[in-house]
Amino acid sequence: MIDFSRIPKKFIPLSFLMLPQIVLGEKSDLNMPVGVTEVSKSIFDLHMLIMWICVWIGVVVFGIMFWSLWKYRKSKGAVPSKVDDHFWLEVSWTVAATLILVFMAIPSTTVMIKAYDDTEGDINILVTGYQWKWHYKYLEDNIDFFSNLSTSQEQIDNLVPKGEFYLMEVDEPLVIPINKRIRFLITGNDVIHSWWVPDFAVKQDAIPGFINTAWTNVPEPGIFRGACTELCGIRHAFMPVVVRAVEQEEYDAWVVEKIALAEEERLLTEKVWSEAELVERGQGVYQVNCVACHQANGKGVPPVFPALDGSEIVMNDKQRNIEILMEGVQGAAMQSFANQLSEVDLAAVITYTRKSWSNGQGGDDEIVVPKDIVEYKNKADL
């Protein structure tokens, strides 16, 4: 008996290792996931059908080949045939292969037509990929928000144990109601991303300047996770997708809450903010949006990501500081945050960087308030 466990896996064909698992069907961790939607289940059934067709083709072809090697081996006195070809044999296997392909094409086409149906949904959501986060906009309800990775930097740096959903958790998941047709309009803001949720059988490229579409109809509540599957930059692995499917009543309540929170956020621009309040809020904004490039200690990763600690611009040039966050830096990795952060968050994070590390010990002590950001936007619109 051969002990396969002692053979290095690289010497064993992957299909050989996976076949027992694939035969187990949807319960296998090595097989593709079945998913929860009608389309995902149809794709799984199609996958299994095509797999078994390929298995039986392999059994027949290799069976004939091994039988021929055994039957007509040299030790039995076999003499090579002088025949160059066989017209009807070649016609037969060509016709057989064509019929098999047609048989495979019919269910494949049916499933793909269903998967790429572009009919308008009950709810239409614009999904935009940013480096490195997702932005969701509900077109009917005028709700929009960013979904950022919420795994702590301490876990990423191996300073604390990794959580159950390491790199697969976000601060705000996409929320959708069950038993409704949800249509996704998917695009990119900067580079090509790809929005993928395997349980929905949805994977669509997010390309700047183009809008690709996908759809789903989730029959049961739950939390479903995915990721960006396009190499979109240094933090490609740090922009997961999390979708929370809920009952219609819970979804309606969530919509009302989000609209109310958006109105509260708008009113915050008129509030008189203290330095302590701005620094506290700015620290949270910095941890989510800035720490990956500029580091928790503000030292950055020069020359690509400059240090904010000790920066003359950060400490002494308030207007330039605002301009950089609003416009980005052309030809550099610094992107514009004008559409990514609210006026309050922009003011808070600028104030935080001006008051943190060694920056708070000298330079211009003037804080940046939300009205400064509003004034900058108004001047830019003139």
C-alpha positions as CSV (number, residue, x, y, z in Angstrom):
1,M,0.0,0.0,0.0
2,I,1.4,3.4,-1.0
3,D,1.4,6.0,1.8
4,F,0.4,9.1,-0.1
5,S,0.8,11.3,3.0
6,R,4.6,10.8,2.7
7,I,4.7,12.1,-0.9
8,P,5.3,15.9,-1.2
9,K,2.1,17.5,-2.4
10,K,3.8,19.3,-5.3
11,F,4.4,15.9,-6.9
12,I,0.8,14.9,-6.8
13,P,-1.6,16.4,-9.4
14,L,-4.0,18.9,-7.7
15,S,-7.0,17.2,-9.3
16,F,-6.0,13.9,-7.7
17,L,-5.9,15.5,-4.3
18,M,-9.2,17.3,-4.8
19,L,-11.2,14.6,-6.4
20,P,-12.3,12.9,-3.1
21,Q,-13.2,16.3,-1.8
22,I,-15.1,17.3,-4.9
23,V,-17.0,14.0,-4.9
24,L,-18.3,15.0,-1.4
25,G,-20.0,18.0,-3.1
26,E,-21.1,21.1,-1.3
27,K,-19.8,19.9,2.1
28,S,-16.2,20.0,1.0
29,D,-13.9,22.9,1.9
30,L,-11.9,22.4,-1.2
31,N,-14.9,22.6,-3.6
32,M,-16.3,25.9,-4.7
33,P,-18.9,27.3,-2.3
34,V,-22.6,26.7,-3.1
35,G,-23.7,30.1,-1.9
36,V,-27.1,31.2,-0.8
37,T,-28.8,32.7,-3.9
38,E,-30.6,30.9,-6.7
39,V,-27.9,32.0,-9.2
40,S,-25.0,30.8,-7.0
41,K,-26.7,27.4,-6.6
42,S,-27.2,27.1,-10.4
43,I,-23.6,27.9,-10.9
44,F,-22.5,25.2,-8.4
45,D,-24.8,22.6,-10.1
46,L,-23.3,23.6,-13.5
47,H,-19.8,23.3,-12.1
48,M,-20.5,19.8,-10.8
49,L,-22.1,18.8,-14.1
50,I,-19.1,19.9,-16.2
51,M,-16.7,18.3,-13.7
52,W,-18.4,14.9,-14.0
53,I,-18.5,15.2,-17.8
54,C,-14.7,15.9,-17.7
55,V,-14.2,13.0,-15.3
56,W,-16.0,10.5,-17.6
57,I,-14.2,11.8,-20.6
58,G,-10.9,11.2,-18.8
59,V,-12.0,7.7,-17.7
60,V,-12.9,6.8,-21.3
61,V,-9.8,8.3,-22.9
62,F,-7.3,7.1,-20.4
63,G,-9.1,3.7,-20.1
64,I,-8.7,3.2,-23.9
65,M,-5.1,4.4,-23.7
66,F,-4.1,2.1,-20.8
67,W,-6.0,-0.9,-22.3
68,S,-4.2,-0.4,-25.6
69,L,-0.8,-0.2,-23.8
70,W,-1.6,-3.4,-22.0
71,K,-3.3,-5.3,-24.9
72,Y,-0.7,-4.4,-27.5
73,R,2.5,-4.4,-25.5
74,K,5.8,-5.6,-27.1
75,S,6.1,-8.5,-24.7
76,K,3.0,-10.0,-26.2
77,G,4.4,-9.8,-29.7
78,A,2.3,-6.9,-30.9
79,V,3.3,-5.5,-34.3
80,P,2.8,-1.8,-35.1
81,S,0.0,-1.2,-37.6
82,K,0.8,0.2,-41.0
83,V,-2.4,2.2,-41.2
84,D,-1.9,6.0,-41.2
85,D,-5.5,7.1,-40.4
86,H,-9.1,5.9,-40.1
87,F,-11.6,8.2,-41.8
88,W,-14.7,7.1,-39.9
89,L,-13.0,6.9,-36.6
90,E,-11.8,10.5,-36.9
91,V,-15.3,11.6,-38.0
92,S,-16.8,9.8,-35.1
93,W,-14.6,11.4,-32.4
94,T,-15.0,14.8,-34.0
95,V,-18.8,14.5,-34.0
96,A,-18.8,13.1,-30.4
97,A,-16.7,16.0,-29.1
98,T,-19.0,18.5,-30.9
99,L,-22.1,16.9,-29.4
100,I,-20.5,17.0,-25.9
101,L,-19.6,20.7,-26.3
102,V,-23.2,21.5,-27.4
103,F,-24.6,19.6,-24.5
104,M,-22.3,21.6,-22.1
105,A,-23.1,24.9,-23.8
106,I,-26.9,24.7,-23.4
107,P,-26.9,24.7,-19.5
108,S,-23.9,27.0,-19.4
109,T,-25.6,29.6,-21.6
110,T,-28.8,29.4,-19.5
111,V,-27.0,30.0,-16.3
112,M,-24.9,32.9,-17.6
113,I,-27.9,34.6,-19.1
114,K,-29.5,34.5,-15.6
115,A,-26.3,35.6,-13.9
116,Y,-25.8,38.6,-16.1
117,D,-29.5,39.8,-16.2
118,D,-29.3,43.6,-16.2
119,T,-32.9,44.3,-15.2
120,E,-33.3,47.2,-12.9
121,G,-33.5,46.2,-9.2
122,D,-35.9,46.9,-6.4
123,I,-32.9,48.6,-4.8
124,N,-30.0,50.0,-6.9
125,I,-26.6,50.5,-5.2
126,L,-23.6,52.3,-6.8
127,V,-20.4,50.5,-5.6
128,T,-17.2,52.4,-6.1
129,G,-13.7,51.1,-5.3
130,Y,-11.2,53.4,-3.7
131,Q,-7.6,52.7,-2.6
132,W,-8.4,51.0,-0.3
133,K,-12.0,51.0,0.7
134,W,-15.5,50.7,-0.8
135,H,-18.1,53.4,-1.2
136,Y,-21.8,52.5,-1.3
137,K,-24.5,54.8,-2.5
138,Y,-28.2,53.8,-2.4
139,L,-29.6,55.6,-5.4
140,E,-33.3,55.5,-4.3
141,D,-32.7,56.7,-0.7
142,N,-29.7,59.0,-1.3
143,I,-27.7,57.3,1.4
144,D,-24.0,56.9,0.9
145,F,-21.0,55.8,3.1
146,F,-17.5,54.3,3.0
147,S,-16.8,50.8,4.3
148,N,-13.4,50.6,5.8
149,L,-11.4,47.7,7.2
150,S,-11.9,47.6,11.0
151,T,-9.1,45.1,11.9
152,S,-6.8,46.9,14.3
153,Q,-3.3,47.9,13.3
154,E,-2.1,46.0,16.3
155,Q,-3.4,42.7,14.9
156,I,-1.8,43.5,11.5
157,D,1.5,44.2,13.2
158,N,1.2,41.0,15.2
159,L,1.2,42.9,18.5
160,V,-2.0,41.2,19.7
161,P,-3.8,38.0,18.7
162,K,-5.7,38.0,15.4
163,G,-9.4,38.0,15.6
164,E,-11.8,35.5,14.1
165,F,-12.5,37.7,11.0
166,Y,-9.0,39.1,10.6
167,L,-8.9,41.4,7.5
168,M,-12.5,40.4,6.8
169,E,-14.3,42.9,9.0
170,V,-15.4,46.5,8.3
171,D,-16.7,49.5,10.2
172,E,-19.9,49.8,8.1
173,P,-21.2,46.8,6.1
174,L,-23.4,47.0,3.1
175,V,-27.0,46.4,4.3
176,I,-29.7,44.9,2.0
177,P,-33.1,43.5,2.5
178,I,-33.8,39.8,1.8
179,N,-36.1,38.6,-1.0
180,K,-35.5,41.8,-3.0
181,R,-33.7,42.2,-6.3
182,I,-30.6,44.2,-5.5
183,R,-28.8,45.6,-8.5
184,F,-25.1,46.7,-8.1
185,L,-23.6,49.3,-10.4
186,I,-19.9,48.8,-10.0
187,T,-17.1,51.2,-10.8
188,G,-13.7,52.5,-9.6
189,N,-12.4,55.8,-8.5
190,D,-8.7,55.5,-9.1
191,V,-7.4,52.0,-10.3
192,I,-9.1,48.8,-11.2
193,H,-10.7,46.9,-8.3
194,S,-13.0,43.9,-8.3
195,W,-16.0,43.5,-6.0
196,W,-16.5,39.8,-5.1
197,V,-19.0,38.1,-2.8
198,P,-18.8,34.3,-3.4
199,D,-22.0,33.5,-1.5
200,F,-23.9,35.6,-4.1
201,A,-21.8,34.3,-7.1
202,V,-21.0,38.0,-7.8
203,K,-17.6,39.0,-9.0
204,Q,-17.4,42.2,-11.1
205,D,-14.5,44.5,-12.0
206,A,-14.7,48.0,-10.8
207,I,-13.1,50.0,-13.6
208,P,-12.7,53.8,-13.5
209,G,-14.8,55.5,-16.2
210,F,-17.0,52.4,-16.7
211,I,-20.0,50.9,-14.9
212,N,-20.4,47.2,-14.7
213,T,-23.5,45.6,-13.3
214,A,-24.4,42.6,-11.1
215,W,-27.4,41.6,-9.1
216,T,-28.5,39.3,-6.3
217,N,-31.6,38.2,-4.4
218,V,-30.7,36.9,-0.9
219,P,-33.4,34.5,0.5
220,E,-32.2,34.5,4.1
221,P,-30.7,36.8,6.7
222,G,-27.0,36.6,7.4
223,I,-23.6,38.2,7.0
224,F,-21.7,37.4,3.8
225,R,-18.0,38.3,3.3
226,G,-15.9,38.9,0.2
227,A,-13.0,40.9,-0.9
228,C,-11.3,42.9,-3.7
229,T,-9.9,40.4,-6.1
230,E,-7.9,42.7,-8.3
231,L,-4.3,43.7,-7.5
232,C,-5.1,47.3,-6.8
233,G,-2.1,48.5,-4.8
234,I,0.0,48.1,-1.7
235,R,-3.1,47.5,0.6
236,H,-5.0,45.3,-1.8
237,A,-5.6,42.7,0.9
238,F,-7.0,45.3,3.2
239,M,-10.3,46.2,1.5
240,P,-12.8,43.4,2.4
241,V,-16.5,43.3,1.4
242,V,-19.1,42.6,4.1
243,V,-22.8,42.4,3.3
244,R,-25.5,42.1,6.0
245,A,-28.8,40.8,4.7
246,V,-31.8,41.6,7.0
247,E,-35.6,41.4,7.1
248,Q,-37.4,44.2,5.3
249,E,-38.6,45.8,8.6
250,E,-35.0,46.0,9.9
251,Y,-33.8,47.4,6.6
252,D,-36.4,50.2,6.6
253,A,-35.4,51.1,10.2
254,W,-31.8,51.2,9.1
255,V,-32.6,53.5,6.2
256,V,-34.4,55.9,8.5
257,E,-31.5,55.9,11.0
258,K,-28.9,56.5,8.2
259,I,-30.9,59.5,6.9
260,A,-31.1,61.0,10.4
261,L,-27.4,60.5,11.0
262,A,-26.5,62.2,7.7
263,E,-28.6,65.2,8.7
264,E,-26.9,65.3,12.2
265,E,-23.5,65.2,10.5
266,R,-24.5,68.1,8.2
267,L,-25.5,70.2,11.2
268,L,-22.2,69.4,12.9
269,T,-20.4,71.9,10.5
270,E,-22.2,74.7,12.3
271,K,-21.1,73.6,15.8
272,V,-18.4,75.4,17.7
273,W,-15.8,72.8,18.2
274,S,-13.1,72.8,20.9
275,E,-9.6,71.7,20.2
276,A,-10.0,68.6,22.5
277,E,-13.1,67.5,20.6
278,L,-11.4,67.8,17.2
279,V,-8.3,66.0,18.3
280,E,-10.4,63.1,19.8
281,R,-12.4,62.7,16.6
282,G,-9.4,63.3,14.4
283,Q,-7.5,60.4,16.0
284,G,-10.3,58.0,15.0
285,V,-10.3,59.3,11.4
286,Y,-6.5,59.1,11.2
287,Q,-6.5,55.5,12.4
288,V,-9.0,54.4,9.7
289,N,-7.8,56.5,6.7
290,C,-4.2,57.6,7.3
291,V,-2.3,55.2,9.5
292,A,-1.5,52.7,6.8
293,C,0.6,55.2,4.9
294,H,1.8,57.7,7.5
295,Q,2.1,55.2,10.4
296,A,0.7,55.5,13.9
297,N,3.7,57.5,15.0
298,G,3.4,59.9,12.1
299,K,6.8,59.0,10.7
300,G,5.5,57.8,7.4
301,V,7.5,55.6,5.0
302,P,9.7,58.1,3.1
303,P,10.0,58.9,0.3
304,V,6.7,57.5,-0.9
305,F,4.7,58.4,2.2
306,P,6.3,61.5,3.9
307,A,6.4,61.9,7.6
308,L,3.7,64.1,9.2
309,D,5.6,64.4,12.5
310,G,7.8,67.4,12.2
311,S,6.4,68.4,8.8
312,E,6.6,72.2,8.2
313,I,3.4,72.0,6.2
314,V,1.5,70.3,8.9
315,M,2.7,72.6,11.6
316,N,2.8,75.9,9.9
317,D,0.8,76.0,6.7
318,K,-2.8,75.6,7.4
319,Q,-4.1,76.5,4.0
320,R,-1.7,74.1,2.2
321,N,-2.6,71.4,4.7
322,I,-6.3,71.8,3.8
323,E,-5.4,71.9,0.1
324,I,-3.5,68.7,0.2
325,L,-6.4,66.7,1.8
326,M,-8.9,68.3,-0.5
327,E,-7.0,68.0,-3.8
328,G,-4.4,65.3,-3.2
329,V,-0.9,65.6,-4.6
330,Q,-0.5,65.1,-8.3
331,G,2.1,62.5,-9.2
332,A,2.2,61.2,-5.7
333,A,0.4,58.5,-3.7
334,M,-1.6,61.1,-1.8
335,Q,-5.2,61.0,-3.1
336,S,-8.0,63.5,-2.6
337,F,-10.2,63.0,0.5
338,A,-12.7,65.8,-0.5
339,N,-15.4,63.2,-1.4
340,Q,-14.3,60.6,1.1
341,L,-14.6,62.5,4.4
342,S,-17.1,65.0,5.8
343,E,-16.1,68.6,6.5
344,V,-16.0,67.7,10.2
345,D,-13.7,64.7,9.7
346,L,-11.4,66.6,7.4
347,A,-11.0,69.4,10.0
348,A,-10.6,66.9,12.8
349,V,-7.9,64.9,11.2
350,I,-5.9,68.0,10.2
351,T,-6.2,69.3,13.7
352,Y,-5.1,65.9,15.1
353,T,-1.9,65.9,13.0
354,R,-1.1,69.5,13.9
355,K,-1.5,68.7,17.6
356,S,0.1,65.2,17.8
357,W,3.6,63.8,18.3
358,S,6.2,66.6,18.3
359,N,4.0,68.9,16.2
360,G,2.0,70.1,19.2
361,Q,5.1,71.4,20.9
362,G,5.7,74.2,18.4
363,G,4.7,75.9,15.2
364,D,1.2,77.4,14.4
365,D,-1.2,76.5,17.2
366,E,-4.3,77.4,15.2
367,I,-6.8,74.6,14.9
368,V,-8.8,73.8,11.7
369,V,-12.6,73.8,12.1
370,P,-15.3,72.5,9.8
371,K,-16.1,76.0,8.6
372,D,-12.6,76.3,7.2
373,I,-13.3,73.3,5.0
374,V,-16.7,74.7,3.9
375,E,-15.0,78.0,3.0
376,Y,-12.4,76.2,1.0
377,K,-15.1,74.3,-0.9
378,N,-17.0,77.5,-1.6
379,K,-13.9,79.2,-3.0
380,A,-13.2,76.2,-5.2
381,D,-16.7,76.3,-6.6
382,L,-16.4,80.0,-7.7
